Amino acid sequence: REGDMAHAYGRYRNVFLSSAELAELQTELPSLWEQYIERLSEYMESSGKGYKNHAATIRRWANADKKKEEPPARNRDYSVEEGETI
């Protein structure tokens, strides 16, 4: 991947990341990168499913998890014009 040889990670040694991809994930997900590697490793081993790009899959999962944690946006406007009653 990108000329950098991929190394095997995860409990089942089935998550392949180049040194550059691993470094990027460590920067982007400083406290979570290991958990996502393990999650992907376990999921692929148990389901038999494979992914074309493991770094992209981890980023996708992290973004989806982040969106789940964010409270829904509320655009309620409680302003009242002068003379208007509620």
PyMOL Python script that loads the backbone (N, CA, C, O; Angstrom):
from pymol import cmd

cmd.read_pdbstr("""\
ATOM      1  N   ARG A   1       0.847  -1.189   0.000  1.00  0.00           N
ATOM      2  CA  ARG A   1       0.000   0.000   0.000  1.00  0.00           C
ATOM      3  C   ARG A   1       0.881   1.236   0.000  1.00  0.00           C
ATOM      4  O   ARG A   1       1.673   1.470   0.913  1.00  0.00           O
ATOM      5  N   GLU A   2       0.719   2.000  -1.033  1.00  0.00           N
ATOM      6  CA  GLU A   2       1.493   3.228  -1.197  1.00  0.00           C
ATOM      7  C   GLU A   2       2.994   2.957  -1.144  1.00  0.00           C
ATOM      8  O   GLU A   2       3.746   3.788  -0.636  1.00  0.00           O
ATOM      9  N   GLY A   3       3.446   1.804  -1.662  1.00  0.00           N
ATOM     10  CA  GLY A   3       4.867   1.489  -1.711  1.00  0.00           C
ATOM     11  C   GLY A   3       5.454   1.050  -0.390  1.00  0.00           C
ATOM     12  O   GLY A   3       6.595   0.588  -0.356  1.00  0.00           O
ATOM     13  N   ASP A   4       4.725   1.175   0.687  1.00  0.00           N
ATOM     14  CA  ASP A   4       5.178   0.783   2.017  1.00  0.00           C
ATOM     15  C   ASP A   4       4.572  -0.581   2.321  1.00  0.00           C
ATOM     16  O   ASP A   4       3.354  -0.750   2.255  1.00  0.00           O
ATOM     17  N   MET A   5       5.406  -1.543   2.650  1.00  0.00           N
ATOM     18  CA  MET A   5       4.907  -2.892   2.902  1.00  0.00           C
ATOM     19  C   MET A   5       3.935  -2.911   4.078  1.00  0.00           C
ATOM     20  O   MET A   5       4.171  -2.279   5.108  1.00  0.00           O
ATOM     21  N   ALA A   6       2.841  -3.645   3.905  1.00  0.00           N
ATOM     22  CA  ALA A   6       1.836  -3.741   4.962  1.00  0.00           C
ATOM     23  C   ALA A   6       2.272  -4.766   6.002  1.00  0.00           C
ATOM     24  O   ALA A   6       2.869  -5.792   5.674  1.00  0.00           O
ATOM     25  N   HIS A   7       1.966  -4.474   7.243  1.00  0.00           N
ATOM     26  CA  HIS A   7       2.270  -5.367   8.362  1.00  0.00           C
ATOM     27  C   HIS A   7       0.949  -5.867   8.939  1.00  0.00           C
ATOM     28  O   HIS A   7      -0.072  -5.184   8.857  1.00  0.00           O
ATOM     29  N   ALA A   8       0.978  -7.056   9.518  1.00  0.00           N
ATOM     30  CA  ALA A   8      -0.229  -7.660  10.089  1.00  0.00           C
ATOM     31  C   ALA A   8      -0.415  -7.212  11.534  1.00  0.00           C
ATOM     32  O   ALA A   8       0.528  -7.217  12.326  1.00  0.00           O
ATOM     33  N   TYR A   9      -1.639  -6.828  11.865  1.00  0.00           N
ATOM     34  CA  TYR A   9      -1.984  -6.389  13.217  1.00  0.00           C
ATOM     35  C   TYR A   9      -3.246  -7.100  13.679  1.00  0.00           C
ATOM     36  O   TYR A   9      -3.915  -7.778  12.899  1.00  0.00           O
ATOM     37  N   GLY A  10      -3.556  -6.938  14.936  1.00  0.00           N
ATOM     38  CA  GLY A  10      -4.765  -7.515  15.510  1.00  0.00           C
ATOM     39  C   GLY A  10      -4.527  -8.901  16.066  1.00  0.00           C
ATOM     40  O   GLY A  10      -3.535  -9.557  15.744  1.00  0.00           O
ATOM     41  N   ARG A  11      -5.435  -9.331  16.892  1.00  0.00           N
ATOM     42  CA  ARG A  11      -5.346 -10.637  17.539  1.00  0.00           C
ATOM     43  C   ARG A  11      -5.161 -11.754  16.520  1.00  0.00           C
ATOM     44  O   ARG A  11      -4.410 -12.701  16.756  1.00  0.00           O
ATOM     45  N   TYR A  12      -5.849 -11.640  15.385  1.00  0.00           N
ATOM     46  CA  TYR A  12      -5.806 -12.707  14.389  1.00  0.00           C
ATOM     47  C   TYR A  12      -4.828 -12.415  13.253  1.00  0.00           C
ATOM     48  O   TYR A  12      -4.782 -13.138  12.258  1.00  0.00           O
ATOM     49  N   ARG A  13      -4.043 -11.339  13.416  1.00  0.00           N
ATOM     50  CA  ARG A  13      -3.009 -10.965  12.445  1.00  0.00           C
ATOM     51  C   ARG A  13      -3.586 -10.851  11.037  1.00  0.00           C
ATOM     52  O   ARG A  13      -2.954 -11.256  10.061  1.00  0.00           O
ATOM     53  N   ASN A  14      -4.795 -10.293  10.944  1.00  0.00           N
ATOM     54  CA  ASN A  14      -5.469 -10.187   9.657  1.00  0.00           C
ATOM     55  C   ASN A  14      -5.805  -8.750   9.253  1.00  0.00           C
ATOM     56  O   ASN A  14      -6.476  -8.526   8.246  1.00  0.00           O
ATOM     57  N   VAL A  15      -5.343  -7.788  10.033  1.00  0.00           N
ATOM     58  CA  VAL A  15      -5.520  -6.374   9.698  1.00  0.00           C
ATOM     59  C   VAL A  15      -4.180  -5.901   9.146  1.00  0.00           C
ATOM     60  O   VAL A  15      -3.171  -5.889   9.850  1.00  0.00           O
ATOM     61  N   PHE A  16      -4.188  -5.512   7.876  1.00  0.00           N
ATOM     62  CA  PHE A  16      -2.943  -5.134   7.216  1.00  0.00           C
ATOM     63  C   PHE A  16      -2.883  -3.630   7.012  1.00  0.00           C
ATOM     64  O   PHE A  16      -3.742  -3.033   6.362  1.00  0.00           O
ATOM     65  N   LEU A  17      -1.839  -3.033   7.587  1.00  0.00           N
ATOM     66  CA  LEU A  17      -1.623  -1.592   7.504  1.00  0.00           C
ATOM     67  C   LEU A  17      -0.157  -1.328   7.205  1.00  0.00           C
ATOM     68  O   LEU A  17       0.725  -2.012   7.724  1.00  0.00           O
ATOM     69  N   SER A  18       0.095  -0.341   6.370  1.00  0.00           N
ATOM     70  CA  SER A  18       1.472   0.093   6.152  1.00  0.00           C
ATOM     71  C   SER A  18       1.906   0.906   7.369  1.00  0.00           C
ATOM     72  O   SER A  18       1.080   1.294   8.194  1.00  0.00           O
ATOM     73  N   SER A  19       3.190   1.154   7.470  1.00  0.00           N
ATOM     74  CA  SER A  19       3.702   1.980   8.579  1.00  0.00           C
ATOM     75  C   SER A  19       3.078   3.371   8.539  1.00  0.00           C
ATOM     76  O   SER A  19       2.750   3.944   9.578  1.00  0.00           O
ATOM     77  N   ALA A  20       2.916   3.910   7.328  1.00  0.00           N
ATOM     78  CA  ALA A  20       2.328   5.244   7.172  1.00  0.00           C
ATOM     79  C   ALA A  20       0.862   5.245   7.607  1.00  0.00           C
ATOM     80  O   ALA A  20       0.416   6.165   8.293  1.00  0.00           O
ATOM     81  N   GLU A  21       0.113   4.211   7.207  1.00  0.00           N
ATOM     82  CA  GLU A  21      -1.302   4.131   7.595  1.00  0.00           C
ATOM     83  C   GLU A  21      -1.441   4.008   9.105  1.00  0.00           C
ATOM     84  O   GLU A  21      -2.301   4.651   9.706  1.00  0.00           O
ATOM     85  N   LEU A  22      -0.599   3.184   9.718  1.00  0.00           N
ATOM     86  CA  LEU A  22      -0.652   3.025  11.173  1.00  0.00           C
ATOM     87  C   LEU A  22      -0.349   4.350  11.862  1.00  0.00           C
ATOM     88  O   LEU A  22      -1.039   4.728  12.809  1.00  0.00           O
ATOM     89  N   ALA A  23       0.669   5.052  11.399  1.00  0.00           N
ATOM     90  CA  ALA A  23       1.031   6.342  11.996  1.00  0.00           C
ATOM     91  C   ALA A  23      -0.117   7.344  11.870  1.00  0.00           C
ATOM     92  O   ALA A  23      -0.386   8.103  12.802  1.00  0.00           O
ATOM     93  N   GLU A  24      -0.791   7.347  10.720  1.00  0.00           N
ATOM     94  CA  GLU A  24      -1.926   8.258  10.528  1.00  0.00           C
ATOM     95  C   GLU A  24      -3.064   7.923  11.488  1.00  0.00           C
ATOM     96  O   GLU A  24      -3.660   8.819  12.085  1.00  0.00           O
ATOM     97  N   LEU A  25      -3.361   6.637  11.634  1.00  0.00           N
ATOM     98  CA  LEU A  25      -4.429   6.231  12.554  1.00  0.00           C
ATOM     99  C   LEU A  25      -4.069   6.581  13.998  1.00  0.00           C
ATOM    100  O   LEU A  25      -4.936   6.987  14.773  1.00  0.00           O
ATOM    101  N   GLN A  26      -2.799   6.425  14.361  1.00  0.00           N
ATOM    102  CA  GLN A  26      -2.364   6.766  15.718  1.00  0.00           C
ATOM    103  C   GLN A  26      -2.529   8.258  15.975  1.00  0.00           C
ATOM    104  O   GLN A  26      -2.838   8.667  17.094  1.00  0.00           O
ATOM    105  N   THR A  27      -2.324   9.071  14.946  1.00  0.00           N
ATOM    106  CA  THR A  27      -2.495  10.516  15.079  1.00  0.00           C
ATOM    107  C   THR A  27      -3.973  10.894  15.122  1.00  0.00           C
ATOM    108  O   THR A  27      -4.390  11.715  15.938  1.00  0.00           O
ATOM    109  N   GLU A  28      -4.764  10.284  14.230  1.00  0.00           N
ATOM    110  CA  GLU A  28      -6.184  10.616  14.128  1.00  0.00           C
ATOM    111  C   GLU A  28      -7.010  10.070  15.296  1.00  0.00           C
ATOM    112  O   GLU A  28      -7.977  10.697  15.727  1.00  0.00           O
ATOM    113  N   LEU A  29      -6.624   8.903  15.799  1.00  0.00           N
ATOM    114  CA  LEU A  29      -7.382   8.228  16.865  1.00  0.00           C
ATOM    115  C   LEU A  29      -6.440   7.854  18.006  1.00  0.00           C
ATOM    116  O   LEU A  29      -6.262   6.669  18.291  1.00  0.00           O
ATOM    117  N   PRO A  30      -5.830   8.849  18.666  1.00  0.00           N
ATOM    118  CA  PRO A  30      -4.762   8.563  19.632  1.00  0.00           C
ATOM    119  C   PRO A  30      -5.108   7.569  20.734  1.00  0.00           C
ATOM    120  O   PRO A  30      -4.258   6.768  21.125  1.00  0.00           O
ATOM    121  N   SER A  31      -6.317   7.603  21.233  1.00  0.00           N
ATOM    122  CA  SER A  31      -6.654   6.694  22.336  1.00  0.00           C
ATOM    123  C   SER A  31      -7.501   5.507  21.877  1.00  0.00           C
ATOM    124  O   SER A  31      -7.858   4.652  22.687  1.00  0.00           O
ATOM    125  N   LEU A  32      -7.821   5.452  20.590  1.00  0.00           N
ATOM    126  CA  LEU A  32      -8.752   4.429  20.109  1.00  0.00           C
ATOM    127  C   LEU A  32      -8.209   3.514  19.019  1.00  0.00           C
ATOM    128  O   LEU A  32      -8.827   2.494  18.713  1.00  0.00           O
ATOM    129  N   TRP A  33      -7.066   3.858  18.425  1.00  0.00           N
ATOM    130  CA  TRP A  33      -6.608   3.104  17.255  1.00  0.00           C
ATOM    131  C   TRP A  33      -6.460   1.609  17.524  1.00  0.00           C
ATOM    132  O   TRP A  33      -6.810   0.794  16.670  1.00  0.00           O
ATOM    133  N   GLU A  34      -5.949   1.235  18.695  1.00  0.00           N
ATOM    134  CA  GLU A  34      -5.768  -0.189  19.009  1.00  0.00           C
ATOM    135  C   GLU A  34      -7.116  -0.901  19.112  1.00  0.00           C
ATOM    136  O   GLU A  34      -7.262  -2.036  18.657  1.00  0.00           O
ATOM    137  N   GLN A  35      -8.096  -0.229  19.710  1.00  0.00           N
ATOM    138  CA  GLN A  35      -9.433  -0.827  19.840  1.00  0.00           C
ATOM    139  C   GLN A  35     -10.053  -1.086  18.474  1.00  0.00           C
ATOM    140  O   GLN A  35     -10.681  -2.122  18.257  1.00  0.00           O
ATOM    141  N   TYR A  36      -9.876  -0.141  17.553  1.00  0.00           N
ATOM    142  CA  TYR A  36     -10.442  -0.320  16.214  1.00  0.00           C
ATOM    143  C   TYR A  36      -9.731  -1.428  15.443  1.00  0.00           C
ATOM    144  O   TYR A  36     -10.372  -2.163  14.692  1.00  0.00           O
ATOM    145  N   ILE A  37      -8.430  -1.559  15.615  1.00  0.00           N
ATOM    146  CA  ILE A  37      -7.708  -2.657  14.962  1.00  0.00           C
ATOM    147  C   ILE A  37      -8.234  -3.989  15.486  1.00  0.00           C
ATOM    148  O   ILE A  37      -8.484  -4.907  14.705  1.00  0.00           O
ATOM    149  N   GLU A  38      -8.401  -4.099  16.799  1.00  0.00           N
ATOM    150  CA  GLU A  38      -8.917  -5.340  17.393  1.00  0.00           C
ATOM    151  C   GLU A  38     -10.349  -5.618  16.938  1.00  0.00           C
ATOM    152  O   GLU A  38     -10.703  -6.756  16.628  1.00  0.00           O
ATOM    153  N   ARG A  39     -11.155  -4.579  16.902  1.00  0.00           N
ATOM    154  CA  ARG A  39     -12.552  -4.736  16.473  1.00  0.00           C
ATOM    155  C   ARG A  39     -12.617  -5.251  15.035  1.00  0.00           C
ATOM    156  O   ARG A  39     -13.395  -6.154  14.729  1.00  0.00           O
ATOM    157  N   LEU A  40     -11.799  -4.673  14.157  1.00  0.00           N
ATOM    158  CA  LEU A  40     -11.771  -5.103  12.762  1.00  0.00           C
ATOM    159  C   LEU A  40     -11.241  -6.524  12.645  1.00  0.00           C
ATOM    160  O   LEU A  40     -11.777  -7.330  11.885  1.00  0.00           O
ATOM    161  N   SER A  41     -10.193  -6.831  13.394  1.00  0.00           N
ATOM    162  CA  SER A  41      -9.613  -8.177  13.368  1.00  0.00           C
ATOM    163  C   SER A  41     -10.637  -9.225  13.791  1.00  0.00           C
ATOM    164  O   SER A  41     -10.800 -10.245  13.122  1.00  0.00           O
ATOM    165  N   GLU A  42     -11.317  -8.974  14.892  1.00  0.00           N
ATOM    166  CA  GLU A  42     -12.323  -9.916  15.398  1.00  0.00           C
ATOM    167  C   GLU A  42     -13.496 -10.041  14.436  1.00  0.00           C
ATOM    168  O   GLU A  42     -13.991 -11.142  14.196  1.00  0.00           O
ATOM    169  N   TYR A  43     -13.940  -8.920  13.888  1.00  0.00           N
ATOM    170  CA  TYR A  43     -15.082  -8.956  12.978  1.00  0.00           C
ATOM    171  C   TYR A  43     -14.752  -9.760  11.719  1.00  0.00           C
ATOM    172  O   TYR A  43     -15.543 -10.603  11.294  1.00  0.00           O
ATOM    173  N   MET A  44     -13.596  -9.503  11.129  1.00  0.00           N
ATOM    174  CA  MET A  44     -13.238 -10.227   9.907  1.00  0.00           C
ATOM    175  C   MET A  44     -13.062 -11.716  10.178  1.00  0.00           C
ATOM    176  O   MET A  44     -13.468 -12.548   9.367  1.00  0.00           O
ATOM    177  N   GLU A  45     -12.462 -12.050  11.305  1.00  0.00           N
ATOM    178  CA  GLU A  45     -12.247 -13.458  11.646  1.00  0.00           C
ATOM    179  C   GLU A  45     -13.573 -14.177  11.887  1.00  0.00           C
ATOM    180  O   GLU A  45     -13.761 -15.304  11.429  1.00  0.00           O
ATOM    181  N   SER A  46     -14.482 -13.533  12.599  1.00  0.00           N
ATOM    182  CA  SER A  46     -15.741 -14.204  12.939  1.00  0.00           C
ATOM    183  C   SER A  46     -16.733 -14.235  11.781  1.00  0.00           C
ATOM    184  O   SER A  46     -17.538 -15.161  11.681  1.00  0.00           O
ATOM    185  N   SER A  47     -16.685 -13.236  10.912  1.00  0.00           N
ATOM    186  CA  SER A  47     -17.671 -13.153   9.832  1.00  0.00           C
ATOM    187  C   SER A  47     -17.162 -13.714   8.507  1.00  0.00           C
ATOM    188  O   SER A  47     -17.948 -14.062   7.627  1.00  0.00           O
ATOM    189  N   GLY A  48     -15.838 -13.797   8.375  1.00  0.00           N
ATOM    190  CA  GLY A  48     -15.267 -14.234   7.106  1.00  0.00           C
ATOM    191  C   GLY A  48     -15.229 -13.121   6.069  1.00  0.00           C
ATOM    192  O   GLY A  48     -14.827 -13.342   4.927  1.00  0.00           O
ATOM    193  N   LYS A  49     -15.644 -11.938   6.466  1.00  0.00           N
ATOM    194  CA  LYS A  49     -15.679 -10.802   5.554  1.00  0.00           C
ATOM    195  C   LYS A  49     -14.295 -10.173   5.441  1.00  0.00           C
ATOM    196  O   LYS A  49     -13.531 -10.147   6.406  1.00  0.00           O
ATOM    197  N   GLY A  50     -13.988  -9.672   4.260  1.00  0.00           N
ATOM    198  CA  GLY A  50     -12.721  -8.982   4.050  1.00  0.00           C
ATOM    199  C   GLY A  50     -12.972  -7.570   3.562  1.00  0.00           C
ATOM    200  O   GLY A  50     -14.057  -7.262   3.068  1.00  0.00           O
ATOM    201  N   TYR A  51     -11.989  -6.723   3.695  1.00  0.00           N
ATOM    202  CA  TYR A  51     -12.094  -5.343   3.246  1.00  0.00           C
ATOM    203  C   TYR A  51     -10.896  -5.017   2.377  1.00  0.00           C
ATOM    204  O   TYR A  51      -9.791  -5.508   2.607  1.00  0.00           O
ATOM    205  N   LYS A  52     -11.129  -4.184   1.378  1.00  0.00           N
ATOM    206  CA  LYS A  52     -10.080  -3.789   0.442  1.00  0.00           C
ATOM    207  C   LYS A  52      -9.009  -2.934   1.122  1.00  0.00           C
ATOM    208  O   LYS A  52      -7.816  -3.102   0.870  1.00  0.00           O
ATOM    209  N   ASN A  53      -9.446  -2.023   1.978  1.00  0.00           N
ATOM    210  CA  ASN A  53      -8.526  -1.079   2.616  1.00  0.00           C
ATOM    211  C   ASN A  53      -8.865  -1.014   4.105  1.00  0.00           C
ATOM    212  O   ASN A  53      -9.886  -0.448   4.496  1.00  0.00           O
ATOM    213  N   HIS A  54      -8.005  -1.594   4.919  1.00  0.00           N
ATOM    214  CA  HIS A  54      -8.289  -1.679   6.351  1.00  0.00           C
ATOM    215  C   HIS A  54      -8.229  -0.320   7.039  1.00  0.00           C
ATOM    216  O   HIS A  54      -9.019  -0.059   7.947  1.00  0.00           O
ATOM    217  N   ALA A  55      -7.315   0.545   6.629  1.00  0.00           N
ATOM    218  CA  ALA A  55      -7.229   1.880   7.236  1.00  0.00           C
ATOM    219  C   ALA A  55      -8.509   2.666   6.954  1.00  0.00           C
ATOM    220  O   ALA A  55      -9.035   3.339   7.840  1.00  0.00           O
ATOM    221  N   ALA A  56      -9.004   2.581   5.730  1.00  0.00           N
ATOM    222  CA  ALA A  56     -10.235   3.290   5.364  1.00  0.00           C
ATOM    223  C   ALA A  56     -11.427   2.744   6.152  1.00  0.00           C
ATOM    224  O   ALA A  56     -12.302   3.506   6.565  1.00  0.00           O
ATOM    225  N   THR A  57     -11.459   1.438   6.356  1.00  0.00           N
ATOM    226  CA  THR A  57     -12.553   0.821   7.119  1.00  0.00           C
ATOM    227  C   THR A  57     -12.541   1.317   8.563  1.00  0.00           C
ATOM    228  O   THR A  57     -13.591   1.646   9.116  1.00  0.00           O
ATOM    229  N   ILE A  58     -11.368   1.372   9.169  1.00  0.00           N
ATOM    230  CA  ILE A  58     -11.252   1.858  10.551  1.00  0.00           C
ATOM    231  C   ILE A  58     -11.711   3.310  10.639  1.00  0.00           C
ATOM    232  O   ILE A  58     -12.439   3.675  11.563  1.00  0.00           O
ATOM    233  N   ARG A  59     -11.289   4.143   9.682  1.00  0.00           N
ATOM    234  CA  ARG A  59     -11.717   5.549   9.684  1.00  0.00           C
ATOM    235  C   ARG A  59     -13.234   5.657   9.543  1.00  0.00           C
ATOM    236  O   ARG A  59     -13.873   6.463  10.218  1.00  0.00           O
ATOM    237  N   ARG A  60     -13.792   4.851   8.672  1.00  0.00           N
ATOM    238  CA  ARG A  60     -15.246   4.871   8.451  1.00  0.00           C
ATOM    239  C   ARG A  60     -15.982   4.496   9.729  1.00  0.00           C
ATOM    240  O   ARG A  60     -16.948   5.156  10.113  1.00  0.00           O
ATOM    241  N   TRP A  61     -15.526   3.442  10.381  1.00  0.00           N
ATOM    242  CA  TRP A  61     -16.159   3.020  11.638  1.00  0.00           C
ATOM    243  C   TRP A  61     -16.025   4.104  12.703  1.00  0.00           C
ATOM    244  O   TRP A  61     -16.980   4.382  13.428  1.00  0.00           O
ATOM    245  N   ALA A  62     -14.845   4.718  12.803  1.00  0.00           N
ATOM    246  CA  ALA A  62     -14.617   5.762  13.810  1.00  0.00           C
ATOM    247  C   ALA A  62     -15.529   6.960  13.552  1.00  0.00           C
ATOM    248  O   ALA A  62     -16.094   7.523  14.490  1.00  0.00           O
ATOM    249  N   ASN A  63     -15.675   7.353  12.289  1.00  0.00           N
ATOM    250  CA  ASN A  63     -16.559   8.473  11.951  1.00  0.00           C
ATOM    251  C   ASN A  63     -18.009   8.144  12.267  1.00  0.00           C
ATOM    252  O   ASN A  63     -18.741   8.993  12.777  1.00  0.00           O
ATOM    253  N   ALA A  64     -18.430   6.922  11.970  1.00  0.00           N
ATOM    254  CA  ALA A  64     -19.809   6.509  12.269  1.00  0.00           C
ATOM    255  C   ALA A  64     -20.051   6.512  13.778  1.00  0.00           C
ATOM    256  O   ALA A  64     -21.101   6.959  14.238  1.00  0.00           O
ATOM    257  N   ASP A  65     -19.082   6.015  14.545  1.00  0.00           N
ATOM    258  CA  ASP A  65     -19.218   6.001  16.004  1.00  0.00           C
ATOM    259  C   ASP A  65     -19.277   7.418  16.560  1.00  0.00           C
ATOM    260  O   ASP A  65     -20.038   7.693  17.488  1.00  0.00           O
ATOM    261  N   LYS A  66     -18.477   8.313  15.996  1.00  0.00           N
ATOM    262  CA  LYS A  66     -18.457   9.702  16.453  1.00  0.00           C
ATOM    263  C   LYS A  66     -19.813  10.361  16.208  1.00  0.00           C
ATOM    264  O   LYS A  66     -20.305  11.114  17.049  1.00  0.00           O
ATOM    265  N   LYS A  67     -20.416  10.074  15.050  1.00  0.00           N
ATOM    266  CA  LYS A  67     -21.723  10.654  14.730  1.00  0.00           C
ATOM    267  C   LYS A  67     -22.796  10.141  15.678  1.00  0.00           C
ATOM    268  O   LYS A  67     -23.720  10.878  16.023  1.00  0.00           O
ATOM    269  N   LYS A  68     -22.683   8.883  16.105  1.00  0.00           N
ATOM    270  CA  LYS A  68     -23.652   8.312  17.045  1.00  0.00           C
ATOM    271  C   LYS A  68     -23.597   9.031  18.389  1.00  0.00           C
ATOM    272  O   LYS A  68     -24.614   9.170  19.068  1.00  0.00           O
ATOM    273  N   GLU A  69     -22.400   9.490  18.770  1.00  0.00           N
ATOM    274  CA  GLU A  69     -22.210  10.142  20.069  1.00  0.00           C
ATOM    275  C   GLU A  69     -22.686  11.585  20.074  1.00  0.00           C
ATOM    276  O   GLU A  69     -23.034  12.120  21.127  1.00  0.00           O
ATOM    277  N   GLU A  70     -22.704  12.227  18.896  1.00  0.00           N
ATOM    278  CA  GLU A  70     -23.077  13.634  18.826  1.00  0.00           C
ATOM    279  C   GLU A  70     -24.578  13.788  19.047  1.00  0.00           C
ATOM    280  O   GLU A  70     -25.370  13.045  18.469  1.00  0.00           O
ATOM    281  N   PRO A  71     -24.972  14.748  19.879  1.00  0.00           N
ATOM    282  CA  PRO A  71     -26.410  14.968  20.069  1.00  0.00           C
ATOM    283  C   PRO A  71     -27.013  15.500  18.767  1.00  0.00           C
ATOM    284  O   PRO A  71     -26.328  16.180  18.004  1.00  0.00           O
ATOM    285  N   PRO A  72     -28.260  15.205  18.513  1.00  0.00           N
ATOM    286  CA  PRO A  72     -28.882  15.700  17.280  1.00  0.00           C
ATOM    287  C   PRO A  72     -28.914  17.221  17.273  1.00  0.00           C
ATOM    288  O   PRO A  72     -29.134  17.859  18.303  1.00  0.00           O
ATOM    289  N   ALA A  73     -28.694  17.776  16.116  1.00  0.00           N
ATOM    290  CA  ALA A  73     -28.705  19.237  15.982  1.00  0.00           C
ATOM    291  C   ALA A  73     -30.130  19.740  16.147  1.00  0.00           C
ATOM    292  O   ALA A  73     -31.072  19.183  15.584  1.00  0.00           O
ATOM    293  N   ARG A  74     -30.267  20.781  16.913  1.00  0.00           N
ATOM    294  CA  ARG A  74     -31.598  21.361  17.120  1.00  0.00           C
ATOM    295  C   ARG A  74     -31.549  22.816  16.693  1.00  0.00           C
ATOM    296  O   ARG A  74     -30.770  23.611  17.219  1.00  0.00           O
ATOM    297  N   ASN A  75     -32.363  23.136  15.765  1.00  0.00           N
ATOM    298  CA  ASN A  75     -32.396  24.500  15.245  1.00  0.00           C
ATOM    299  C   ASN A  75     -33.681  25.199  15.667  1.00  0.00           C
ATOM    300  O   ASN A  75     -34.359  25.831  14.857  1.00  0.00           O
ATOM    301  N   ARG A  76     -33.990  25.077  16.909  1.00  0.00           N
ATOM    302  CA  ARG A  76     -35.208  25.714  17.405  1.00  0.00           C
ATOM    303  C   ARG A  76     -34.947  27.192  17.662  1.00  0.00           C
ATOM    304  O   ARG A  76     -33.913  27.576  18.209  1.00  0.00           O
ATOM    305  N   ASP A  77     -35.885  27.985  17.266  1.00  0.00           N
ATOM    306  CA  ASP A  77     -35.766  29.426  17.453  1.00  0.00           C
ATOM    307  C   ASP A  77     -36.858  29.863  18.431  1.00  0.00           C
ATOM    308  O   ASP A  77     -38.048  29.787  18.126  1.00  0.00           O
ATOM    309  N   TYR A  78     -36.441  30.310  19.581  1.00  0.00           N
ATOM    310  CA  TYR A  78     -37.397  30.716  20.604  1.00  0.00           C
ATOM    311  C   TYR A  78     -37.534  32.239  20.685  1.00  0.00           C
ATOM    312  O   TYR A  78     -38.073  32.769  21.656  1.00  0.00           O
ATOM    313  N   SER A  79     -37.051  32.922  19.677  1.00  0.00           N
ATOM    314  CA  SER A  79     -37.157  34.381  19.717  1.00  0.00           C
ATOM    315  C   SER A  79     -38.608  34.802  19.451  1.00  0.00           C
ATOM    316  O   SER A  79     -39.343  34.141  18.717  1.00  0.00           O
ATOM    317  N   VAL A  80     -38.983  35.894  20.057  1.00  0.00           N
ATOM    318  CA  VAL A  80     -40.353  36.400  19.938  1.00  0.00           C
ATOM    319  C   VAL A  80     -40.270  37.859  19.517  1.00  0.00           C
ATOM    320  O   VAL A  80     -39.505  38.642  20.079  1.00  0.00           O
ATOM    321  N   GLU A  81     -41.070  38.206  18.520  1.00  0.00           N
ATOM    322  CA  GLU A  81     -41.111  39.601  18.073  1.00  0.00           C
ATOM    323  C   GLU A  81     -41.917  40.426  19.074  1.00  0.00           C
ATOM    324  O   GLU A  81     -42.798  39.901  19.755  1.00  0.00           O
ATOM    325  N   GLU A  82     -41.616  41.696  19.155  1.00  0.00           N
ATOM    326  CA  GLU A  82     -42.337  42.573  20.069  1.00  0.00           C
ATOM    327  C   GLU A  82     -43.820  42.589  19.706  1.00  0.00           C
ATOM    328  O   GLU A  82     -44.181  42.742  18.539  1.00  0.00           O
ATOM    329  N   GLY A  83     -44.656  42.433  20.697  1.00  0.00           N
ATOM    330  CA  GLY A  83     -46.097  42.426  20.483  1.00  0.00           C
ATOM    331  C   GLY A  83     -46.638  41.038  20.156  1.00  0.00           C
ATOM    332  O   GLY A  83     -47.852  40.849  20.094  1.00  0.00           O
ATOM    333  N   GLU A  84     -45.761  40.077  19.948  1.00  0.00           N
ATOM    334  CA  GLU A  84     -46.177  38.711  19.621  1.00  0.00           C
ATOM    335  C   GLU A  84     -46.394  37.930  20.909  1.00  0.00           C
ATOM    336  O   GLU A  84     -45.636  38.088  21.865  1.00  0.00           O
ATOM    337  N   THR A  85     -47.416  37.094  20.941  1.00  0.00           N
ATOM    338  CA  THR A  85     -47.662  36.273  22.126  1.00  0.00           C
ATOM    339  C   THR A  85     -47.342  34.818  21.820  1.00  0.00           C
ATOM    340  O   THR A  85     -47.380  34.364  20.677  1.00  0.00           O
ATOM    341  N   ILE A  86     -47.032  34.125  22.879  1.00  0.00           N
ATOM    342  CA  ILE A  86     -46.676  32.710  22.718  1.00  0.00           C
ATOM    343  C   ILE A  86     -47.854  31.854  23.090  1.00  0.00           C
ATOM    344  O   ILE A  86     -47.770  30.627  23.026  1.00  0.00           O
TER     345      ILE A  86
END
""", "prot")
cmd.dss("prot")
cmd.show_as("cartoon", "prot")
cmd.util.cbc("prot")
cmd.orient("prot")
